[in-house]
Amino acid sequence: DHARVANFGAGPSALPVSVLEEASKGLLNFQGTGIGIAELSHRSKEFQAFVNNMESLIRTQLSVPSTHYILFTQGGGSMQFSAVVLNMLARYRLLHPERTEEETVLDYVITGSWSKKAAEEARRLGGAQVNVVVDSRGFSESEKAFDSIPPHDAYKFTEDPALIYYCENETVDGVEFSHEDVSPASFPFQLLGKDGGLVPLVADYSSSFMCRPIPHLADHAIIYAGAQKNIGPAGLTILIVRQDCIVDVDAAAKLGAAPVPITMSYKTLADSGSLYNTPAVLSMYVSGLVLERMQRHGGLKHYEETNKRKAEKVYEVLREGQEKGVFKPKVKEGSGSWMNVVFEVVGQDAEKEFLAGAEQARMTGLKGHRSVGGWSNWRKDHSRRTLILMYTGVRVSLYNAVTEPDVDRFVEYTRQFIAQHS
Ligand code: PMP
């Protein structure tokens, strides 16, 4: 459709046109039922079959072993900030009823705004100590920015925590763990607890889910992701949960753990096949179509190759711009994300010009997150006596549905911009 623009937004973000066309048909008539998907009972056999198929599409493409459940829920990544803590503290209570709140520790690896938020929610919920394993801002030379993945020896884990939490890709800051150095000591964090088993490892994959394989997936206790970046519309949250993390939260509450709201309990989701209550039917439908399309296109291997090329092209043109003094990267070499590339355009109003030019060339969604940016970007609004945080920096999101021709157009535009400004 020539009315559509290239969408580099961070989420909700671009979806494949072919899926949107198919979905618009399903909105009127789902699989020949004569009923649109948004009007169909989630208990109908057609929808149940659709959900089962979604599960198997994820299981096959990500190679999820039978030790792990794949669950669907709502509430987004943010609800999982809470659900992860409640379910894992219930599990810990059942295993160690004698341990006090002081002896119960949650280990958080903080590499950006989202893992920081998750740690804050854990602290807010209480019932345990929150140990910050590392905070990558301490490693920044300039302002206190989340601009790198800290070196391996900087991580200070607790001896036997109830979980280790990390965010694989920090959407706002553009910081991501490199998959080139995958080893127990570095990434992901496969540490042994006192009982000799692996400490439950929890990963937020919201903005990098199904863009490439997940290293050591089977060694994770919980992996979760909101659908609204690589998979589909907002409203659906996907969970991959190891069997031993699906616990009787009511039994744990009797031993003193915090009660878990019934819709947030992983056991509720597992026992009901993710259909305890009405799910986000329409989001699931569109997501299912995206997953089917991914499978037809060769699965994760295809997406890994394409996404790697897309990111390399963008980083290359940024390096050219950096050498000419036109751009300044926000993230240190080796920690840059494949999915969200964040940088500054150097010079008064240069960023505005860059973004306006991109809009004119029918490329949108490139404005950085409002909380990224230095002091120079704060504006004092005297009329309202508040500090207003400006949208600063450029963020190019390169999710699965952003096509290579879209990326080529962005690179071409950026190269022209460099030529005109150096
Ligand atoms: N984690 C990450 C990495 C995210 O990018 C986001 C949303 N952009 C969230 C968590 C929060 O997700 P939601 O808005 O679905 O609650």
Residues whose N, C-alpha, C, O or C-beta is under 5 A from the ligand:
A	BS01	PMP	G75 G76 G77 S78 M79 W114 N169 T171 D204 S206 S207 G226
